[in-house]
Amino acid sequence: MGQLMKLEIEKFKLQKQMIGVLITILGIMVFLTVSFVDTYTDASQQLDSSQNIRWMINLLNTGAFLVYSSTMVSKIVVNEYSRGTIYVLFSYPINRIKLMLSKIILIFLFTVCSTILGDVLCTLYVNLINANVQVMTSMIGWDSEILSLYIFGSILGGILSTIPFVTGMYSKSTSVPIVTSVILVAVMQALIGRNPEILTTIWNLVLIAGIVILLATYTLIKKV
């Protein structure tokens, strides 16, 4: 499995994906900046609390990289099926299930790590802004609550990134995974919650993970 993942990383040059990750994070920072400018210039609006801002940061990064990961699913999984190149790989003495699992695990880890990186950089960014121009009621502290929010949110995004794989495998359309991810982003706010409790979030993750694993397993057995 480790060798297969290494080959996938080398094949698709995922190191270059970091440029896309940084551009995505910069785009989120621009969105936050525009929101802060609107609040700061409008005297009728109250400053957001640090709790609301960190929730917004997590939701934006989780959603953005869920969509980002769906483009990877289209490229490294669905596109190979639609073009037929995956069958060339299947002709080699490689376990098909392990090959597809290596792709899924790679996308999962990429989504989780990118989301955490975005959460950390955006939090540092808004704290830097607030230190010079007050745009929220208080600084965002690095306590256990925010760390659990960011970690669980990123894991949720990683788990949800498997669903575009399932829809893409059945449709064999490169656009379906992206559409699926956009729909997931639309309902993700209800999954995370505005002020998520750690225990509730853990149970939600376990439930979602169980459902997604069953879907992915069935898809691998049925389609690979």
trRosetta pair geometry for C-beta under 8 A, 3 or more apart (Angstrom, degrees):
i j d omega theta_ij theta_ji phi_ij phi_ji
1 4 5.7 -56 -150 35 32 112
1 5 6.5 30 154 -17 66 105
1 98 5.7 -119 -90 -160 77 106
1 101 6.9 -48 -130 98 110 117
1 102 5.9 -176 -159 -83 70 97
1 105 7.8 42 178 28 114 157
2 5 5.8 -55 -149 36 32 109
2 6 6.3 34 152 -21 65 106
3 6 5.5 -53 -148 35 33 114
3 7 6.4 35 152 -20 65 104
4 7 5.7 -53 -150 35 32 112
4 8 6.5 34 151 -20 65 103
4 94 7.4 122 -100 -161 116 123
4 98 6.0 162 -16 141 164 97
4 99 5.9 -139 -153 -109 139 53
4 102 3.9 -122 117 -70 115 164
5 8 5.5 -51 -149 34 35 113
5 9 6.4 37 152 -20 66 103
5 102 4.6 -145 -69 -158 68 102
5 105 6.6 -58 -97 85 124 117
5 106 5.6 169 -141 -72 92 104
6 9 5.8 -52 -150 34 32 112
6 10 6.4 26 154 -13 65 108
7 10 5.8 -58 -147 42 31 108
7 11 5.9 35 155 -26 67 110
7 102 7.9 30 55 146 94 153
8 11 5.6 -53 -140 35 29 114
8 12 6.3 -7 173 12 65 109
8 14 7.8 35 127 -29 79 125
8 76 7.0 68 -160 -167 107 139
8 102 5.6 171 -19 135 139 111
8 103 6.1 -176 -124 -90 150 65
8 106 5.3 -110 107 -55 143 164
9 12 7.1 -76 -142 52 19 83
9 13 7.9 72 164 -95 53 15
9 14 5.0 -72 -141 22 71 118
9 15 7.7 68 177 -31 96 80
9 106 6.9 -159 -64 -135 80 129
10 13 7.3 16 -170 -72 29 53
12 75 7.2 111 -137 125 131 121
12 76 5.6 -36 -74 -91 154 120
13 16 4.7 24 135 8 106 115
13 17 7.8 150 113 -23 65 81
14 17 4.9 -28 -164 8 59 124
14 106 7.4 -136 -71 178 159 116
14 110 6.7 -107 -165 -101 133 132
15 18 6.2 -28 179 -2 48 113
16 19 6.0 -25 180 10 61 111
16 20 7.9 57 133 -5 67 97
17 20 5.3 -50 -164 39 57 114
17 21 6.2 64 138 -26 76 100
17 72 7.6 22 -121 -89 144 121
17 110 7.1 -5 109 -157 153 131
18 21 5.1 -48 -145 34 40 118
18 22 6.3 39 156 -19 69 101
19 22 6.0 -54 -149 37 29 108
19 23 6.4 30 151 -18 63 107
20 23 5.6 -53 -145 37 33 112
20 24 6.3 37 154 -22 65 105
20 68 6.9 149 139 -149 117 121
21 24 5.7 -56 -153 34 30 113
21 25 6.5 27 152 -17 65 105
21 65 7.7 29 -126 -106 86 108
21 68 7.5 94 -95 179 65 161
21 114 4.9 -125 -129 -134 121 110
21 117 6.9 34 163 83 128 139
21 118 7.6 -127 -178 -59 89 100
22 25 5.6 -51 -146 37 34 111
22 26 6.3 37 153 -20 65 104
23 26 5.6 -53 -148 36 32 113
23 27 6.5 37 150 -23 63 103
24 27 5.6 -53 -153 32 32 114
24 28 6.7 32 150 -18 64 102
24 64 5.3 145 -179 156 116 128
24 65 6.9 111 138 -76 155 75
24 68 6.0 -27 -89 -74 159 140
24 114 7.7 31 70 175 141 121
24 118 7.1 -54 109 -97 102 132
25 28 5.6 -51 -152 34 36 112
25 29 6.5 39 149 -20 66 103
25 61 7.6 22 -107 -112 78 100
25 117 7.1 -77 -78 118 143 94
25 118 4.7 -151 -103 -116 99 86
25 121 5.5 30 -177 80 139 140
25 122 6.7 -138 -161 -54 91 94
26 29 5.4 -51 -149 35 35 115
26 30 6.5 40 150 -22 65 101
27 30 5.6 -49 -150 32 34 113
27 31 6.6 37 150 -20 63 102
27 64 7.5 161 82 -136 116 143
28 31 5.5 -51 -151 34 35 115
28 32 6.4 35 150 -18 66 103
28 57 7.7 90 161 -140 127 65
28 60 5.0 128 -140 140 115 129
28 61 6.3 26 -116 -75 168 72
28 64 6.1 -92 -67 -31 117 161
28 118 6.3 66 35 -168 157 116
28 122 5.8 -52 116 -93 122 133
29 32 5.6 -53 -148 37 33 111
29 33 6.3 38 151 -23 65 105
29 121 7.7 -67 -65 128 120 101
29 122 6.1 -151 -81 -113 79 82
29 125 5.3 -76 -124 162 113 168
30 33 5.5 -53 -148 34 32 115
30 34 6.5 33 154 -19 65 103
31 34 5.9 -53 -150 34 30 110
31 35 6.5 30 151 -18 63 107
31 60 6.8 -179 83 -141 142 145
32 35 5.6 -57 -151 37 33 114
32 36 6.3 33 152 -20 67 105
32 53 8.0 73 -145 -155 116 97
32 56 7.5 131 -106 121 97 123
32 57 7.4 21 -89 -90 137 82
32 60 7.7 -127 -58 14 98 172
32 122 6.6 138 -24 -160 156 106
32 125 7.2 108 79 107 146 123
32 126 6.2 -88 163 -81 144 107
33 36 5.7 -54 -147 36 32 110
33 37 6.3 33 154 -20 66 104
33 129 7.5 -166 -106 -98 79 153
34 37 5.8 -51 -146 34 31 112
34 38 6.5 33 154 -20 63 105
35 38 5.8 -55 -151 34 30 112
35 39 6.5 25 153 -15 64 107
35 56 8.0 -139 112 165 172 156
36 39 5.7 -57 -148 39 33 109
36 40 5.9 29 156 -20 68 112
36 126 7.8 178 -67 -131 138 91
36 129 6.4 -7 -174 148 173 150
36 133 8.0 107 158 101 125 115
36 135 4.1 -5 -149 -155 113 143
37 40 5.7 -57 -140 40 28 109
37 41 6.0 15 165 -10 66 113
38 41 6.4 -63 -140 42 22 101
38 42 6.1 3 166 -3 61 118
38 45 7.4 39 131 20 78 166
39 42 6.4 -71 -140 46 22 97
39 45 4.9 -117 -139 110 67 136
39 47 6.5 101 159 -110 129 51
39 48 6.8 -72 -119 -14 164 94
39 135 6.4 101 79 -159 125 82
40 133 6.8 15 -121 154 149 121
40 135 5.9 -54 -63 -109 111 85
42 45 4.5 56 96 3 110 112
47 134 6.8 -34 -114 145 151 96
47 135 6.7 164 -140 165 103 29
47 136 5.5 156 169 -131 105 27
47 137 5.1 145 105 -58 118 69
48 52 4.5 -114 -175 81 105 129
48 53 5.3 121 115 -54 126 90
48 56 7.8 -7 172 -8 158 140
48 135 7.7 1 38 143 94 72
48 136 5.0 -44 77 -118 78 91
48 137 7.2 -124 101 -9 34 88
49 52 4.9 98 57 5 79 99
49 53 7.1 -146 96 -4 43 87
49 136 6.6 75 -174 -173 10 99
49 137 5.0 -21 -112 27 57 127
49 138 7.3 6 -158 28 67 90
50 53 5.5 -55 -146 39 36 113
50 54 6.2 33 158 -18 70 105
50 136 5.5 111 -75 141 61 133
50 137 6.4 -106 -21 62 78 83
50 138 4.8 -66 -25 75 126 82
50 139 6.5 30 -100 107 140 18
50 140 4.6 175 -165 -84 112 66
50 141 7.4 63 145 2 154 72
51 54 6.2 -56 -145 37 27 104
51 55 6.4 29 154 -18 61 108
51 195 6.8 8 171 -104 126 101
52 55 5.7 -57 -150 37 31 113
52 56 6.3 33 152 -21 66 106
52 136 7.8 -165 62 -138 95 118
52 194 7.9 -13 -113 -172 71 100
53 56 5.5 -54 -149 35 32 113
53 57 6.3 37 152 -22 66 103
53 126 5.9 174 169 160 135 160
53 136 5.2 -43 -33 -102 144 153
53 140 6.4 -114 88 -68 117 121
54 57 5.4 -45 -146 33 36 116
54 58 6.4 36 155 -17 64 104
54 123 6.7 33 -114 -106 88 106
54 140 5.2 135 -67 -133 111 128
54 146 5.5 -78 -169 -126 154 107
54 149 6.6 81 140 93 114 152
55 58 5.9 -57 -150 38 30 109
55 59 6.2 27 155 -17 65 110
55 149 7.3 -87 -94 -173 62 144
55 192 7.9 149 -157 129 90 125
55 194 5.9 33 -164 -162 159 56
55 195 7.2 -65 -82 -78 139 53
56 59 5.8 -57 -144 39 29 110
56 60 6.1 29 159 -19 65 109
57 60 6.0 -59 -147 37 25 109
57 61 6.3 15 161 -10 63 111
57 118 7.9 -179 175 133 87 86
57 119 5.9 105 138 -134 109 66
57 122 4.7 169 -145 110 114 131
57 123 6.0 94 169 -66 170 76
57 126 7.1 -112 -73 -6 130 142
58 61 6.1 -61 -144 42 27 104
58 62 5.9 24 161 -17 66 113
58 119 5.8 29 -96 -112 68 115
58 149 5.7 -95 -72 146 161 102
58 150 5.9 -133 -103 -98 110 60
58 153 4.3 -70 -176 -149 115 178
58 192 7.1 173 119 -169 119 152
59 62 5.9 -56 -139 40 25 109
59 63 6.1 20 162 -13 62 113
59 153 7.6 -97 -69 -150 42 136
59 188 7.1 150 -146 109 85 113
59 189 6.3 31 -136 -97 132 80
59 192 6.5 -162 -93 59 88 158
60 63 6.1 -63 -147 42 23 106
60 64 6.0 21 160 -20 64 113
60 118 7.9 -131 102 147 88 128
60 122 7.5 164 76 -136 125 171
61 64 5.7 -54 -137 37 28 110
61 65 6.1 9 169 -3 65 111
61 114 8.0 -170 -178 127 98 75
61 115 4.9 123 140 -149 105 70
61 118 3.7 164 -130 103 123 129
61 119 5.2 -130 43 -59 165 71
61 122 6.6 -146 -56 5 122 144
61 153 7.6 80 77 128 101 126
61 154 7.7 -29 117 -89 115 85
61 157 7.9 -83 119 -52 74 163
62 65 6.6 -68 -144 45 21 96
62 66 6.2 28 155 -27 61 111
62 115 5.5 50 -92 -141 55 131
62 153 4.9 -102 -67 167 134 99
62 154 6.7 -134 -97 -88 90 42
62 156 6.6 9 -151 80 135 102
62 157 4.1 -150 -153 -65 81 124
62 188 6.6 -172 115 163 121 148
62 192 7.2 133 60 -67 166 145
63 66 5.6 -55 -146 31 29 115
63 67 6.7 25 158 -13 63 103
63 157 7.7 -116 -51 -110 26 116
63 185 4.0 82 -144 -136 103 110
63 188 6.0 -174 -84 51 92 152
64 67 6.1 -61 -160 38 30 107
64 68 6.2 31 145 -21 66 110
64 118 7.1 -170 67 -157 128 170
65 68 4.7 -43 -136 38 45 121
65 69 6.0 51 158 -24 68 98
65 111 5.3 142 142 -149 109 72
65 114 4.7 164 -130 102 140 118
65 115 4.7 -136 47 -70 150 84
65 118 6.7 -164 -37 1 126 146
65 157 5.9 56 84 164 102 145
66 69 5.9 -49 -147 33 27 110
66 70 6.8 34 149 -25 59 102
66 111 6.8 61 -90 -151 49 126
66 157 4.9 -120 -67 -152 95 93
66 160 5.7 -12 -131 97 124 119
66 161 5.9 -143 -135 -78 67 81
66 181 5.1 173 137 -161 88 105
66 184 6.1 -121 157 96 142 124
66 185 6.0 169 75 -72 132 93
66 188 7.4 -178 0 -71 166 153
67 70 5.6 -51 -154 27 35 116
67 71 7.2 37 149 -19 63 96
67 178 6.8 52 -157 -149 79 74
67 181 4.6 149 -101 128 53 130
67 182 6.4 55 -104 -72 110 66
67 185 6.4 -9 -50 -45 103 138
68 71 6.0 -53 -164 27 36 110
68 72 7.1 34 142 -15 64 102
68 111 7.6 160 78 -110 97 80
68 114 7.0 -101 86 122 146 159
69 72 5.3 -51 -157 34 44 115
69 73 6.5 51 144 -24 70 98
69 107 5.3 106 -164 -176 106 98
69 110 6.6 149 -108 92 99 105
69 111 4.3 -7 -70 -82 144 114
69 157 7.7 138 3 158 141 94
69 158 8.0 157 -86 -117 168 49
69 161 4.0 -31 116 -136 150 127
69 164 7.3 151 108 42 88 138
69 181 7.3 165 67 -113 81 143
70 73 5.3 -42 -149 30 40 117
70 74 6.6 44 149 -20 64 100
70 161 7.0 -139 -59 -142 65 76
70 164 4.1 -150 -121 -121 94 173
70 177 4.4 178 -168 142 92 95
70 178 4.8 143 125 -94 125 49
70 180 6.6 179 -130 67 136 90
70 181 3.6 -114 -39 -28 149 143
71 74 5.5 -48 -151 34 36 115
71 75 6.4 31 151 -18 65 108
71 177 7.8 175 -68 102 25 116
71 178 6.2 47 -74 -90 68 106
72 75 5.6 -58 -145 39 34 109
72 76 5.8 -7 172 12 73 112
72 107 5.5 169 104 -117 129 103
72 110 6.9 63 -21 87 178 151
73 76 7.0 -69 -124 51 19 82
73 77 5.2 -32 -168 34 61 123
73 78 6.3 50 140 -9 76 106
73 107 6.2 54 -70 -126 80 158
73 161 7.3 -177 -47 175 123 84
73 164 4.8 146 53 112 164 112
73 165 5.0 -128 -139 -79 127 69
73 168 5.5 168 143 1 113 159
73 177 4.5 -152 92 -168 125 160
74 77 7.4 -36 -76 54 7 81
74 78 5.0 -41 -133 49 46 122
74 79 5.9 65 154 -36 61 98
74 164 7.9 -57 -44 157 79 122
74 168 6.5 -143 -89 -124 59 142
74 174 4.1 83 -162 -160 109 81
74 175 7.5 61 -118 -60 136 24
74 177 5.1 -157 -60 51 86 129
74 178 6.4 -7 -43 -37 139 97
75 78 7.9 34 0 48 16 82
75 79 5.4 -7 -141 8 29 138
75 174 7.8 68 -63 -143 43 115
76 79 7.3 27 -30 40 13 105
76 80 6.9 6 177 -20 33 119
76 103 5.7 -176 127 -145 114 115
76 106 7.9 -68 115 86 160 132
76 107 7.6 -172 62 -65 131 111
77 80 6.3 -75 -164 30 16 107
77 81 7.0 5 153 -11 59 108
77 100 7.5 74 -127 -139 108 85
77 103 5.6 131 -77 150 101 148
77 165 6.0 7 89 -132 172 88
77 168 6.2 92 99 108 115 137
77 169 7.1 -55 152 -73 120 85
78 81 5.7 -59 -155 37 37 110
78 82 6.2 30 154 -17 72 108
78 168 3.9 -90 -72 174 127 119
78 169 7.1 -122 -92 -70 83 44
78 171 7.9 -1 -137 77 128 85
78 172 6.3 163 -158 -146 88 39
78 173 7.0 -29 180 77 136 23
78 174 5.2 162 107 -95 125 61
78 176 7.6 -179 -131 52 159 98
78 177 6.2 -154 -20 -17 147 128
79 82 5.8 -54 -140 40 33 108
79 83 6.1 17 162 -5 67 112
79 174 5.5 43 -75 -94 82 121
80 83 6.3 -63 -140 48 25 100
80 85 4.9 -90 -149 70 75 95
80 86 3.9 95 139 -55 107 95
80 89 7.7 -2 -179 7 136 129
81 84 7.5 33 -177 -73 28 31
81 86 5.2 -8 -78 9 56 141
81 169 7.2 124 -29 -128 167 59
81 172 5.3 -114 115 -129 121 94
82 172 5.3 142 -80 171 83 90
82 173 7.4 90 -84 -99 134 27
82 174 6.5 -76 1 -40 155 95
84 87 5.6 -34 -175 19 71 116
84 88 7.8 82 136 -22 72 89
85 88 5.5 -38 -167 19 54 117
85 89 7.3 52 142 -13 70 96
86 89 5.6 -52 -162 35 45 112
86 90 6.3 46 142 -22 71 106
87 90 5.1 -47 -143 37 41 117
87 91 6.7 54 152 -32 63 95
88 91 5.8 -48 -159 19 33 115
88 92 7.9 33 145 -19 57 95
89 92 6.1 -52 -168 22 43 110
89 94 6.6 -49 168 54 84 139
89 99 6.5 145 144 -163 127 155
90 94 7.6 -109 -119 64 32 96
90 96 5.7 24 -122 -98 95 109
90 99 7.8 -143 -86 47 66 161
94 98 7.1 -123 170 72 82 107
94 99 5.4 73 137 -61 120 121
95 98 4.0 60 87 15 113 113
95 99 6.6 178 90 -17 57 84
96 99 5.5 -55 -150 32 32 115
96 100 6.5 23 157 -11 67 105
96 224 4.7 163 140 163 118 108
97 100 6.1 -60 -151 40 30 103
97 101 6.1 31 152 -20 66 110
97 220 5.7 76 -129 169 85 124
97 224 6.0 128 -83 106 58 149
98 101 5.5 -54 -140 39 31 114
98 102 6.3 40 157 -27 64 101
99 102 5.9 -52 -155 26 27 112
99 103 7.1 25 148 -15 59 102
100 103 5.6 -51 -157 33 40 113
100 104 6.5 37 149 -18 69 105
100 220 5.7 172 93 -123 143 102
100 224 5.3 -99 -17 -99 151 144
101 104 5.5 -54 -146 38 36 111
101 105 6.0 33 158 -17 70 107
101 220 7.4 28 -61 -116 82 149
102 105 6.0 -52 -141 39 28 108
102 106 6.2 34 156 -24 61 109
103 106 5.7 -56 -149 34 27 114
103 107 6.5 24 156 -16 63 106
103 165 8.0 147 115 -126 107 131
104 107 5.9 -58 -151 37 30 108
104 108 6.2 32 152 -21 65 108
104 162 6.1 43 -157 -117 109 96
104 165 6.0 40 -106 -118 95 173
104 216 6.6 95 -138 -160 156 137
105 108 5.5 -53 -146 36 33 115
105 109 6.2 28 158 -15 67 106
106 109 6.1 -57 -146 39 26 106
106 110 6.2 27 155 -19 62 111
107 110 5.7 -56 -144 38 29 113
107 111 6.2 31 157 -21 64 107
107 161 5.6 -157 140 138 106 128
107 162 7.7 140 92 -82 121 59
107 165 7.2 155 64 -61 158 124
108 111 6.0 -59 -151 34 26 109
108 112 6.4 21 156 -15 64 109
108 158 4.4 72 -163 -177 73 103
108 159 7.4 45 -133 -74 107 36
108 161 6.1 174 -96 69 55 123
108 162 6.8 10 -79 -58 104 96
109 112 5.8 -55 -144 39 31 110
109 113 6.1 24 161 -13 67 111
109 158 7.3 56 -65 -136 21 131
110 113 6.2 -60 -142 42 25 105
110 114 6.0 22 161 -17 63 114
111 114 6.0 -60 -142 39 24 108
111 115 6.2 23 160 -19 62 111
111 154 7.5 163 130 -174 74 76
111 157 5.3 -150 158 125 114 98
111 158 4.4 159 86 -98 114 67
111 161 4.5 -154 -48 -37 165 156
112 115 6.0 -60 -149 36 25 110
112 116 6.5 21 157 -15 63 108
112 154 4.7 91 -149 151 64 103
112 155 6.0 32 -117 -88 114 48
112 157 6.9 160 -87 76 53 96
112 158 4.0 -4 -56 -61 94 136
113 116 5.9 -55 -147 37 30 109
113 117 6.3 32 154 -20 64 107
113 154 7.9 105 -42 -180 16 135
114 117 5.7 -55 -148 37 30 113
114 118 6.3 30 154 -18 65 107
115 118 5.7 -55 -148 37 30 111
115 119 6.3 34 153 -22 65 104
115 150 7.9 171 134 -173 92 77
115 153 6.8 -147 157 115 132 89
115 154 3.8 168 92 -120 124 91
115 157 5.0 134 -69 56 157 151
115 158 7.5 -122 13 -44 136 85
116 119 5.6 -52 -148 33 32 114
116 120 6.4 29 156 -17 66 106
116 150 6.2 93 -124 157 71 107
116 151 7.2 30 -101 -98 112 54
116 154 4.8 0 -53 -85 80 164
117 120 6.0 -58 -149 37 29 108
117 121 6.2 20 159 -11 66 111
118 121 6.1 -59 -139 43 28 104
118 122 5.9 23 164 -15 66 114
119 122 6.2 -63 -143 41 21 106
119 123 6.2 22 159 -20 61 111
119 150 4.3 141 151 -137 161 116
119 153 7.3 125 -81 76 142 128
119 154 7.0 -96 -13 -58 136 113
120 123 5.9 -58 -149 35 26 111
120 124 6.5 24 155 -16 63 106
120 150 7.5 85 -55 -166 70 155
121 124 5.8 -54 -149 37 32 111
121 125 6.2 36 151 -24 64 108
122 125 5.3 -52 -146 34 33 118
122 126 6.4 27 159 -15 67 103
123 126 6.2 -54 -143 38 29 102
123 127 6.3 29 156 -16 63 109
123 140 5.3 -110 -156 93 98 145
123 146 7.6 103 -122 172 149 137
124 127 5.8 -60 -148 40 29 112
124 128 6.3 33 153 -23 64 107
125 128 5.7 -56 -152 32 29 112
125 129 6.6 27 152 -16 64 104
126 129 5.5 -48 -147 36 37 113
126 130 6.1 36 154 -19 67 108
126 135 7.3 -111 -162 77 86 125
126 136 7.1 35 165 -2 115 134
126 140 6.6 55 88 -1 114 128
127 130 5.7 -55 -142 40 31 110
127 131 6.4 39 154 -28 63 103
127 139 5.3 57 -133 -152 95 96
127 140 5.7 -105 -71 39 103 91
128 131 5.8 -50 -151 26 30 115
128 132 7.1 9 156 -2 60 106
129 132 6.3 -77 -161 45 32 97
129 133 6.1 -45 173 54 74 89
129 135 5.7 -10 126 13 115 135
130 133 7.2 -80 -117 76 25 49
130 134 6.0 43 -155 -125 71 45
130 135 5.4 -107 -91 37 77 84
130 136 5.6 -48 -103 37 132 90
130 139 5.9 170 100 -96 138 69
131 139 7.4 40 -68 -95 81 117
136 139 7.9 123 82 -86 110 25
136 140 7.8 25 89 -45 152 86
140 146 6.6 112 176 -110 99 156
141 146 6.8 170 86 -3 60 139
142 146 6.4 -101 -131 68 37 130
142 147 6.9 59 -174 -54 72 100
143 146 5.7 94 54 13 68 95
143 147 7.1 -132 102 -2 35 95
144 147 5.6 -60 -144 42 33 112
144 148 6.0 34 159 -21 69 107
145 148 6.0 -56 -149 36 25 107
145 149 6.4 27 152 -21 62 107
145 198 7.9 -112 -124 -56 63 109
146 149 5.4 -51 -147 34 35 115
146 150 6.3 31 156 -15 67 106
147 150 6.0 -56 -146 39 30 107
147 151 6.1 25 157 -16 66 111
148 151 5.8 -57 -139 41 29 108
148 152 5.8 20 165 -11 67 113
148 198 5.2 -30 163 -108 153 107
148 201 7.5 131 152 67 104 149
149 152 6.4 -61 -140 43 20 101
149 153 5.9 21 160 -20 61 116
149 196 6.4 137 -115 54 87 113
150 153 5.8 -56 -139 39 24 112
150 154 6.2 22 161 -18 62 108
151 154 6.1 -59 -149 36 26 107
151 155 6.4 23 154 -16 63 108
152 155 5.7 -54 -145 38 33 111
152 156 6.2 39 153 -24 65 104
152 196 7.2 -141 93 114 141 148
152 198 7.5 -175 -39 -135 152 64
152 201 4.7 41 169 151 157 134
152 202 7.3 -89 -118 -72 129 58
152 205 6.3 -113 -155 -56 94 138
153 156 5.6 -52 -150 33 30 114
153 157 6.6 31 152 -18 63 103
153 192 6.0 35 -110 -124 93 127
154 157 5.6 -51 -151 35 34 113
154 158 6.4 37 150 -20 64 104
155 158 5.5 -52 -149 36 35 114
155 159 6.3 35 152 -19 66 103
155 205 6.2 24 110 -137 120 134
156 159 5.8 -54 -148 36 31 110
156 160 6.2 26 155 -15 65 109
156 188 7.6 127 136 -152 124 105
156 191 6.6 156 -170 130 139 124
156 192 6.6 170 79 -84 169 90
156 201 8.0 -83 -56 -169 127 97
156 204 7.7 2 -105 115 120 109
156 205 6.1 -103 -82 -102 83 92
156 208 6.9 44 -136 78 82 158
157 160 5.8 -58 -143 42 30 109
157 161 6.4 43 153 -35 63 101
158 161 5.6 -46 -153 18 31 118
158 162 8.0 39 149 -25 55 91
159 162 6.2 -47 -177 12 42 112
159 205 6.9 158 -11 -152 158 79
159 208 5.6 96 127 121 144 111
159 209 5.3 -87 -130 -91 139 74
159 212 5.4 152 176 35 91 162
160 163 5.6 -33 -169 9 57 116
160 181 7.8 111 137 -126 104 74
160 184 5.3 144 179 179 127 145
160 188 7.2 -16 -87 -101 173 112
160 208 7.3 -32 -68 170 79 133
160 212 7.4 -122 -93 -91 34 147
161 164 6.5 -41 -167 28 48 107
161 165 7.5 55 139 -18 63 103
161 181 7.6 21 -117 -108 60 112
162 165 5.2 -50 -164 30 49 121
162 166 6.7 51 144 -23 73 99
162 212 4.9 99 76 176 129 120
162 215 7.6 133 127 81 109 108
162 216 5.2 -46 173 -71 126 131
163 166 5.5 -48 -152 30 40 113
163 167 6.5 31 155 -11 70 104
163 180 6.0 -153 123 156 98 127
163 181 7.9 148 80 -83 100 62
163 184 6.3 137 70 -77 142 141
163 212 6.2 -83 -62 -122 82 105
163 215 7.2 27 -111 97 69 151
164 167 5.8 -56 -141 44 36 105
164 168 5.7 38 158 -23 68 111
164 176 7.7 156 -154 116 77 71
164 177 3.4 77 -179 -156 106 88
164 178 7.2 67 -140 -51 134 27
164 180 4.6 164 -100 78 74 126
164 181 5.1 -9 -65 -52 132 94
164 184 7.9 -94 -48 -5 92 140
165 168 5.8 -59 -143 40 24 111
165 169 6.3 27 158 -24 63 107
165 177 7.0 46 -62 -116 31 123
165 216 6.7 33 90 -115 124 99
165 219 7.4 140 123 105 90 159
166 169 6.0 -55 -149 31 26 110
166 170 6.8 15 157 -10 61 108
166 212 7.9 -141 -27 -152 137 72
166 215 5.0 -9 -108 146 155 114
166 216 6.1 -103 -71 -85 105 60
166 219 4.9 -142 -125 -56 78 155
167 170 6.1 -61 -151 40 32 106
167 171 6.0 10 161 -2 69 116
167 176 5.2 -142 136 144 105 112
167 177 6.0 158 77 -89 101 57
167 180 4.5 156 43 -70 156 151
168 171 6.2 -67 -135 50 27 96
168 172 7.3 84 169 -87 59 21
168 173 7.0 -125 -136 63 64 55
168 174 7.4 39 -141 -112 111 33
168 176 5.6 165 -94 81 59 104
168 177 4.0 -4 -61 -55 118 109
168 180 7.7 -112 -42 12 80 141
169 172 7.3 16 -169 -67 24 62
169 219 5.1 98 76 -176 151 122
169 223 4.9 121 167 101 118 173
170 219 7.2 -90 -49 -126 91 108
170 223 7.3 -112 -77 -76 56 140
171 176 4.2 79 68 -16 156 168
173 176 4.3 91 77 -14 106 108
174 177 7.2 -48 -168 26 38 104
174 178 7.7 29 145 -7 62 110
175 178 5.7 -63 -161 41 47 111
175 179 6.1 45 148 -20 78 107
176 179 5.7 -56 -144 39 33 110
176 180 6.1 39 155 -25 66 106
177 180 5.4 -54 -147 35 31 116
177 181 6.4 32 155 -21 65 103
178 181 5.8 -51 -150 32 32 110
178 182 6.7 34 151 -20 63 102
179 182 5.7 -53 -152 33 34 113
179 183 6.6 34 151 -18 65 104
180 183 5.8 -57 -154 36 32 111
180 184 6.4 33 150 -20 66 106
181 184 5.4 -52 -148 36 35 115
181 185 6.5 41 152 -24 66 100
182 185 5.7 -49 -152 30 33 114
182 186 6.8 37 148 -24 61 102
183 186 5.6 -52 -156 28 35 116
183 187 6.9 10 155 -1 66 105
184 187 6.3 -70 -150 47 33 94
184 188 6.0 54 150 -54 69 101
185 188 5.4 -37 -141 3 32 124
187 190 5.7 -46 -177 34 67 113
187 191 6.7 68 131 -23 79 104
188 191 5.2 -57 -152 36 46 115
188 192 6.1 31 157 -11 79 105
189 192 6.3 -59 -142 43 28 99
189 193 7.9 115 165 -63 54 15
189 194 7.8 24 -177 -66 91 71
190 193 7.4 27 -171 -72 28 56
191 204 6.4 147 -171 174 78 136
191 208 7.3 57 -155 -73 128 144
192 196 5.7 -83 170 -54 63 134
192 201 7.6 22 -146 -118 54 107
193 196 4.2 125 67 -80 114 78
193 197 7.8 -24 91 7 158 65
193 200 7.4 26 -4 109 159 131
193 201 7.5 -120 30 -80 122 92
196 200 6.5 -142 -168 80 77 108
196 201 4.6 65 165 -66 124 118
197 200 4.1 72 68 15 101 111
197 201 6.4 -173 83 -13 48 87
198 201 5.8 -60 -148 37 26 111
198 202 6.4 28 155 -23 64 105
199 202 5.7 -51 -150 31 31 113
199 203 6.6 26 154 -13 64 104
200 203 5.9 -58 -152 39 32 107
200 204 6.3 35 150 -21 66 107
201 204 5.5 -53 -147 36 33 114
201 205 6.3 35 153 -21 65 104
202 205 5.7 -54 -151 35 30 112
202 206 6.4 31 152 -20 64 105
203 206 5.6 -50 -146 35 34 113
203 207 6.3 34 155 -18 65 105
204 207 5.8 -57 -149 38 30 110
204 208 6.1 24 156 -14 66 110
205 208 5.9 -57 -141 42 28 107
205 209 5.8 30 159 -22 65 111
206 209 5.8 -54 -140 38 25 112
206 210 6.3 28 157 -22 60 107
207 210 5.9 -56 -152 32 26 111
207 211 6.6 21 155 -14 63 107
208 211 5.9 -58 -150 38 32 108
208 212 6.1 25 157 -15 68 111
209 212 5.9 -59 -141 42 28 107
209 213 6.0 30 159 -22 65 110
210 213 5.9 -55 -143 35 25 110
210 214 6.5 26 157 -18 61 107
211 214 5.9 -59 -155 35 28 111
211 215 6.5 25 152 -16 65 108
212 215 5.6 -56 -148 39 33 111
212 216 6.0 30 156 -17 68 108
213 216 5.8 -54 -141 41 29 109
213 217 6.0 31 158 -21 64 109
214 217 5.8 -55 -143 37 26 111
214 218 6.3 26 158 -17 62 108
215 218 5.9 -57 -148 38 27 110
215 219 6.2 28 154 -20 64 109
216 219 5.6 -56 -147 37 31 113
216 220 6.3 32 155 -21 66 104
217 220 5.8 -52 -147 34 30 110
217 221 6.4 24 156 -13 64 108
218 221 5.9 -60 -149 40 29 107
218 222 5.9 20 158 -14 67 117
219 222 5.9 -62 -137 44 26 106
219 223 5.5 -14 178 14 67 121
219 224 8.0 70 132 -18 64 94
220 223 6.9 -66 -117 51 16 86
220 224 5.0 -13 -166 7 60 129
221 224 7.2 -25 -75 41 11 93
